[in-house]
Amino acid sequence: MAFRVIPLVDQRRDAPLPVPNDGEAAQKGVLQDRRGRPLTDLRISVTDRCNFRCSYCMPKEVFDKNHVYLPHSALLSFEEITRLARVFVDQGVRKIRLTGGEPLLRKNIEHLIEQLAALRTPDGASLDLTLTTNGSLLARKAQALKAAGLQRVTVSLDALDDTIFRRMNDMDFPVADVLDGIDAAREAGLGPIKVNMVVKRGTNEQEILPMARHFRERHGGDVVLRFIEYMDVGATNGWRMDEVMPSAEVVARIGAELPLRPLEATAPGETAQRWAYADGRGEIGVISSVTRAFCSQCSRLRLSTEGRVYLCLFASQGHDLKSLLRGGASDEDLASAIRGIWRARGDRYSELRALQPQDATDAPAARRVEMSYIGG
């Protein structure tokens, strides 16, 4: 089945910063884009490195032993990240998620967490501070992460079967070590924990029920398993529509054995549709970014490890904040730039993708930024 991808944005890696037209001093409150979406969530990539080579994110044939990572001097320092985060909080951000690459590979990540955990909203409230990890280092770091002020973790895990899991991470990493990390995170109080499984038809769909059974029986409501449709992120994962298993199929497959009932969203802009087990023993979630676009409520902005802002997971351009940071800009200069960027935002990639005919001819796609560079 052919599936044409529309080039939605300028293919330049960097876009010029919009010139704000408000001229006002820094404003604290709700900041909205052109479609009325507020800025509430900030995802910060702290490294472009990862110790896995999952085919849907960093395929080994592209990110091989000769792949050149960003030099340390190009990365934002912890102090720079914290300063930017503080400005974003003044513009309405209430949730910060640390991503990568694999964020636990960033040396002394606990120090950054301490700094971010100390931030407060204008009315004095603490932030929702979370981290997404592949779980490979979680067993040894969970206690320190909690002590530093991290509240929750999300763990990526695509199979329970060790053979399938090793094949998917492509680094011969055992699934038992990730499960140990999840247990360590629960013991440390980093919960409720979310476990994300990317479902790729022909690769791991046979793991849907084993995953559901495992986390329901072993962890109940302490761990929420979420199934994510295989997405056309970046330009290197060889995405094909016929490898996408719609979330509706996932729910039907689980519900046939373990009856489910729908739940209401917990917050505006939540990406996952929630389903509870009918007997009350936990819940699952499905993230349907291919078959059920949720662009209309997207309130997330992404900050890359070298200080570029991306307005969409499928973007091909970024806005450079690092040059402002290192060029002597004041906090108000940064805030004004952020306001201009967000107010000009009109991104709705998944909605436009869904409007295309399923039998459309293939067409060259814009070279979108890789997920390993800005996080999922």
ABEGO torsion letter per residue (X at the ends): XBBBBBBABBABABBBBBBBAAGBBBBBEBBBBAAGBBBABBBBBABABBABBBAAABBAAABBAABBBBBAAABBBAAAAAAAAAAAAAAGBABBBBBOEBAAABBGAAAAAAAAAABBBAAGBBBBBBBBBAGAAAAAAAAAAAAAGBABBBBBBABABAAAAAAAAGAGBBAAAAAAAAAAAAAAGBOBBBBBBBBBBGAAAAAAAAAAAAAAAAAEAABBBBBBBBBBBEAAAGBBAAABBBAAAAAAAAAAABBBBBBBBABBGBABBBBBBAAGBEBBBBBBAAABBAAAABABBBBBAAGBBBABAABABBBBAAAAAAAGBBAAAAAAAAAAAAAABABBAAAAAAABBAABBBBBBBBBBBAAAAEX
